[in-house]
Amino acid sequence: MRIAARKIIGGRKQWFLIALGVLLTPFSLVSRANSQQPPFVAYGASASVQEIVAVRFTSVGGKLASVIVQREPLGFEAAPVVFHAQYRLLYVASLRAKEVDGNKLLVFSVGKDGRLTRKKEVELPHGSAYLSLDRSGRFLLSASYFEGHVDIHRLDVQGIPTTLVGTNYEGRDKAHSIRTTRDNRFAYVPYVKDRNALYQYAFDEKSGKLLALDPPQANVPTGIGPRHVAYHPTEPFVYFSNEQHLGAIAYRIQRGGTLQLLQVCQPGDLKPAEGLAASDILITPDGLFLYVGVRDFDKGLVDAIHRYAVSPDGTLTHLGQTKSDAIPWGLQLSPDGRHLLVTATNGGTLTAFEITTDGDLAKRTSIGWGKMIRAIAVVEVE
């Protein structure tokens, strides 16, 4: 991809071409083509066998390789995982309430080599389908799909969730994610399926509380089902995967935090159908490409990662799709942003795709790590 740039010398206009991918991309895939991927570990929680699994990725002879290095029992059906870089802690939460043992959060310390050590077990008021940290790293945020609550816990000086500072409940279930904006001033909570809503809040990073904006809901067209969230790395744009619509929806974050609808981007020729549902969403660190997983629970024919180009005005263009293993549920980037990781819950695999300069995905390594692993956390290690 190239752009024309104009240079004025002695009153004469000279046109020269600059290779955009080489010189202007913040994290240049071209410049890293011959660089070695630093080792990292990916973690996922299996709901079916109730354990946390760790997979180490290393570059061997210029090729990415993966191997399982640890399995630890959890004792409950877990789903979300998130890593706190400051405290080097991994948080793993139970998905839904159990009448007997309630909801749990396990906290693991992460060694320099990526090895997990159980540190603390904490009771949660509700199940969790999604965990995130606010940008200050002082609060743990959780969205409950089955109950609809959003819970926010303050972390103590050791990174342990100790105080529930706020619970927001909008009278509906199917809350699917929460993440604060880059400036930590706002947060958005999407609801899927028949709830089809997107609530918008101001976030107080001192107290950890959410305050509804006016209006409290953003504009969501019928049949979208906003699910997971991705913020543009430099511009005031936010994107959501559309669980029912199957594509992606783009908004501009306005000055006061409310969202202005920019676009509903179609996933190519794919149409909503029984058994099809979009999953996770991810944007590259340079803000050029965006990816959305689509799951085929019916026939397993269209499980794929859909690729989008991101324009300077925030709108999206569908580039195509890359076939994945059965039910691509969670997406994550390698620490250097070079590889896209995909966990397939029915296929039981964790696959690493290299992101090419045009946004395409090239499969580099895949490993069986267990079924029903819905989310991925990554940590750079020694």
C-alpha positions in Angstrom: 0.0 0.0 0.0 1.4 3.4 -0.9 0.5 7.1 -0.6 1.6 10.1 -2.5 3.4 12.8 -0.4 4.3 16.3 -1.6 7.6 18.0 -1.0 8.3 21.6 -1.9 11.9 22.5 -2.7 12.8 25.9 -4.2 9.2 26.5 -5.3 9.2 23.2 -7.2 6.8 20.4 -6.3 8.2 17.0 -6.2 6.2 13.9 -5.6 7.6 10.9 -4.0 6.1 7.6 -2.8 6.5 6.4 0.8 5.8 2.7 1.5 3.1 3.1 4.1 3.5 -0.4 5.6 7.2 0.2 6.2 7.4 3.8 7.3 4.1 4.8 8.8 2.8 1.8 10.6 3.4 2.1 14.3 4.1 -1.6 14.6 5.5 -2.6 11.2 4.8 -6.2 10.2 7.3 -5.7 7.4 10.1 -4.6 9.6 9.4 -7.5 12.0 9.3 -10.1 9.2 12.8 -11.3 10.0 12.7 -10.6 13.8 12.2 -13.4 16.3 9.1 -13.6 18.3 9.9 -13.3 22.0 8.6 -16.3 24.0 5.1 -16.0 25.6 2.6 -18.1 27.3 -1.2 -18.2 26.6 -3.7 -19.3 29.3 -7.2 -20.6 29.0 -9.8 -22.1 31.3 -11.6 -25.2 30.2 -15.2 -25.3 31.4 -15.6 -29.0 30.5 -12.7 -30.4 32.6 -12.5 -27.4 35.0 -8.8 -26.6 34.7 -6.5 -23.8 33.6 -4.1 -24.7 30.7 -0.8 -22.9 29.8 0.7 -23.1 26.4 4.2 -21.8 25.7 5.0 -20.2 22.3 8.6 -19.9 21.1 10.4 -19.3 17.8 12.3 -22.3 16.7 14.4 -21.8 13.5 12.3 -18.8 12.6 9.1 -20.8 13.0 6.6 -20.5 15.8 6.1 -23.6 17.9 3.7 -24.3 20.8 3.7 -26.8 23.7 1.5 -27.3 26.8 3.6 -26.5 29.9 1.1 -26.7 32.7 -2.4 -27.8 33.7 -3.9 -26.8 37.1 -7.3 -27.9 38.5 -9.9 -25.2 39.2 -12.8 -27.0 40.7 -15.5 -25.0 39.0 -16.8 -24.1 35.5 -14.7 -21.1 34.4 -14.7 -18.9 31.4 -13.0 -15.5 31.5 -9.3 -15.0 32.2 -7.3 -11.7 32.5 -3.7 -10.9 33.3 -2.5 -8.0 35.5 0.9 -6.9 34.3 1.8 -4.8 37.3 1.2 -7.5 39.9 1.8 -10.4 37.5 -1.4 -12.0 38.5 -3.9 -14.1 36.5 -7.6 -13.9 37.4 -10.0 -16.8 36.5 -13.7 -16.5 37.2 -16.6 -18.9 37.3 -19.2 -18.5 34.6 -22.5 -18.9 36.4 -24.0 -19.2 39.9 -24.1 -22.6 41.5 -26.6 -23.2 44.3 -24.1 -25.2 46.4 -20.7 -23.4 46.1 -21.6 -20.0 44.6 -19.3 -17.9 42.4 -15.5 -18.0 42.6 -12.5 -16.1 41.4 -9.1 -17.8 41.5 -6.0 -15.6 41.6 -2.7 -17.1 40.3 0.7 -15.5 40.5 2.6 -15.8 37.2 6.4 -16.5 37.4 8.9 -15.1 35.0 8.8 -18.3 33.1 5.0 -18.2 33.0 4.4 -20.9 35.6 1.2 -20.4 37.7 1.0 -20.6 41.5 -2.4 -20.5 43.2 -2.5 -17.4 45.4 -6.0 -16.7 46.5 -9.7 -17.7 46.1 -12.3 -14.9 46.3 -16.1 -15.2 46.4 -18.0 -13.3 43.7 -21.6 -12.0 43.9 -22.4 -13.1 40.4 -21.1 -15.3 37.6 -18.8 -13.8 35.0 -18.7 -14.1 31.2 -16.1 -11.3 30.8 -13.3 -9.9 33.0 -11.2 -6.8 32.4 -9.1 -4.3 34.3 -9.6 -0.5 34.2 -6.7 1.5 32.7 -5.3 2.4 36.1 -5.1 -1.2 37.1 -6.9 -0.6 40.4 -10.2 -2.2 39.6 -11.4 -5.5 38.3 -14.6 -5.3 36.1 -16.9 -8.2 35.4 -20.0 -8.7 33.2 -22.5 -11.5 34.1 -24.2 -13.0 31.1 -26.7 -15.2 33.0 -27.6 -12.6 35.6 -27.0 -9.4 33.8 -25.0 -7.6 36.6 -21.8 -5.6 36.1 -19.6 -5.9 39.2 -16.6 -3.8 40.0 -14.0 -4.8 42.7 -11.2 -2.6 44.1 -7.8 -4.4 44.1 -5.7 -4.1 47.2 -1.9 -3.4 47.3 -1.2 -7.0 46.3 -3.7 -7.0 43.4 -6.4 -9.1 45.2 -10.0 -8.1 44.7 -11.2 -7.1 48.2 -14.0 -4.6 48.0 -17.1 -4.6 45.8 -17.4 -0.9 45.0 -20.3 -1.1 42.7 -22.9 -3.3 41.0 -24.9 -2.1 38.0 -28.1 -3.9 36.9 -30.2 -2.7 34.1 -33.1 -5.1 34.6 -32.0 -7.5 31.9 -29.7 -10.5 31.5 -27.2 -11.3 28.7 -24.6 -8.6 29.5 -21.5 -9.7 27.6 -18.5 -7.5 28.2 -17.2 -4.3 29.8 -14.0 -2.4 29.1 -13.0 1.2 29.9 -12.0 3.6 27.2 -8.3 4.5 26.6 -8.6 7.6 28.8 -10.4 5.5 31.5 -13.3 8.0 31.5 -16.1 5.9 30.0 -17.3 2.3 29.7 -19.8 0.5 27.6 -21.8 -2.7 28.3 -23.4 -4.6 25.3 -26.3 -7.0 25.6 -26.9 -9.8 23.0 -29.8 -11.7 21.5 -33.3 -10.4 22.4 -31.8 -7.8 24.8 -30.0 -6.1 21.9 -28.7 -3.1 23.8 -25.6 -1.0 24.5 -25.4 0.9 27.8 -23.0 3.8 28.1 -21.5 5.1 31.4 -19.0 7.5 32.8 -16.3 5.7 34.8 -14.9 7.3 38.0 -11.4 5.9 38.3 -11.1 7.1 41.9 -14.1 5.3 43.2 -14.6 2.6 40.5 -18.2 3.5 40.1 -20.2 3.7 36.9 -22.6 6.6 36.3 -25.2 6.4 33.5 -24.8 8.9 30.7 -27.6 10.8 29.1 -29.1 9.0 27.2 -28.2 5.8 29.0 -28.3 3.7 25.8 -26.5 4.1 22.5 -28.3 3.6 19.2 -28.3 -0.1 18.3 -30.3 -1.2 15.2 -32.6 -4.2 15.3 -31.0 -7.6 15.1 -27.4 -6.6 16.0 -26.7 -8.2 19.3 -23.5 -6.2 20.3 -21.2 -8.6 22.2 -17.5 -7.8 22.7 -15.6 -4.5 22.4 -12.4 -3.2 20.8 -11.1 0.4 21.0 -9.2 2.0 18.3 -5.6 2.5 19.6 -5.3 6.2 18.7 -8.7 7.6 17.5 -12.1 8.0 19.2 -13.7 4.9 17.7 -15.0 1.8 19.3 -16.2 -1.4 17.7 -18.4 -4.3 18.8 -18.8 -7.8 17.4 -22.4 -8.4 16.4 -23.5 -11.8 17.7 -26.7 -11.9 15.8 -25.9 -9.8 12.8 -22.5 -11.5 12.4 -20.5 -8.5 11.3 -19.2 -5.5 13.3 -20.6 -2.2 14.4 -18.6 1.1 14.6 -19.2 4.1 16.8 -17.5 7.4 17.4 -16.9 8.3 21.0 -18.2 11.8 21.4 -16.7 14.3 23.8 -19.1 13.5 26.7 -18.7 9.8 26.2 -21.9 9.0 24.3 -21.6 7.0 21.2 -22.5 8.1 17.7 -23.3 5.3 15.3 -20.9 5.3 12.3 -21.6 2.0 10.5 -22.9 -1.5 10.6 -20.4 -3.5 8.5 -21.7 -6.6 6.7 -19.6 -9.8 7.0 -19.3 -10.2 3.2 -22.1 -12.3 1.8 -22.8 -14.1 5.1 -26.3 -13.7 6.3 -27.8 -14.2 9.8 -29.1 -17.7 10.2 -30.1 -20.2 12.9 -27.0 -21.6 14.6 -24.6 -18.8 13.5 -23.2 -16.3 16.1 -20.3 -13.9 16.1 -17.9 -14.2 19.1 -14.9 -12.1 19.9 -13.4 -9.0 18.3 -9.9 -7.6 18.2 -8.1 -4.7 16.5 -4.4 -4.6 15.7 -2.1 -2.2 17.6 -1.6 0.0 14.6 -5.4 0.3 14.1 -5.3 -0.9 10.5 -7.1 -4.2 10.8 -9.9 -5.7 12.8 -11.0 -9.3 13.3 -14.3 -11.0 14.3 -14.9 -14.7 15.0 -18.0 -16.3 13.6 -19.3 -19.6 15.1 -21.4 -22.2 13.2 -23.2 -24.2 15.9 -25.5 -25.8 13.3 -23.4 -27.5 10.5 -19.9 -26.3 11.2 -19.4 -25.1 7.7 -18.7 -21.4 8.2 -16.5 -21.3 11.3 -14.1 -18.5 10.5 -12.3 -15.3 11.4 -13.6 -12.4 9.4 -11.1 -9.8 8.4 -11.7 -6.0 8.1 -9.7 -3.0 7.1 -10.1 0.1 9.3 -10.3 3.4 7.5 -9.0 6.7 8.9 -12.6 7.9 9.4 -13.3 4.8 11.5 -15.4 2.9 9.0 -14.7 -0.8 8.1 -14.3 -2.7 4.9 -14.7 -6.4 4.9 -11.6 -8.1 3.4 -12.6 -11.8 3.6 -12.6 -14.7 6.0 -10.1 -17.2 7.2 -11.3 -20.7 8.0 -10.9 -21.7 11.7 -11.4 -24.9 13.8 -14.8 -25.6 15.2 -16.4 -22.7 17.1 -13.8 -19.9 17.2 -14.7 -18.3 20.6 -11.8 -16.2 21.9 -9.2 -14.0 20.2 -6.0 -12.5 21.5 -2.8 -11.0 20.2 0.7 -12.2 20.9 2.6 -9.6 23.1 4.4 -8.1 20.0 1.1 -7.9 18.0 2.5 -10.2 15.3 0.2 -13.2 15.7 -3.5 -13.6 16.3 -4.4 -16.4 18.7 -7.8 -18.2 18.3 -9.3 -20.7 20.7 -11.8 -23.1 19.2 -14.1 -24.5 21.9 -15.5 -27.5 20.0 -12.3 -28.2 18.1 -10.3 -28.0 21.3 -7.4 -26.2 19.7 -5.4 -23.0 20.2 -4.1 -21.7 16.8 -1.7 -18.9 16.1 -2.1 -17.0 12.8 0.6 -14.6 11.6 -0.9 -11.2 10.6 0.4 -10.3 7.2 1.0 -6.7 5.9 -2.4 -6.7 4.1 -4.3 -8.0 7.1 -4.5 -11.6 5.9 -4.0 -14.5 8.4 -1.4 -17.2 7.8 -1.6 -20.3 10.1 1.7 -20.9 11.9 1.0 -23.4 14.7 -1.9 -25.2 16.3 -2.1 -27.3 19.4 -4.9 -29.3 21.1 -5.4 -27.8 24.6 -8.9 -28.9 25.6 -12.5 -28.2 24.7 -14.7 -25.4 26.0 -11.9 -22.9 26.5 -13.6 -19.6 25.7 -11.0 -16.9 26.4 -7.2 -16.3 26.2 -4.8 -14.3 28.3 -1.2 -13.9 27.1 2.0 -13.1 29.0 5.5 -12.4 27.7 8.0 -14.7 29.5 11.7 -15.4 29.8 
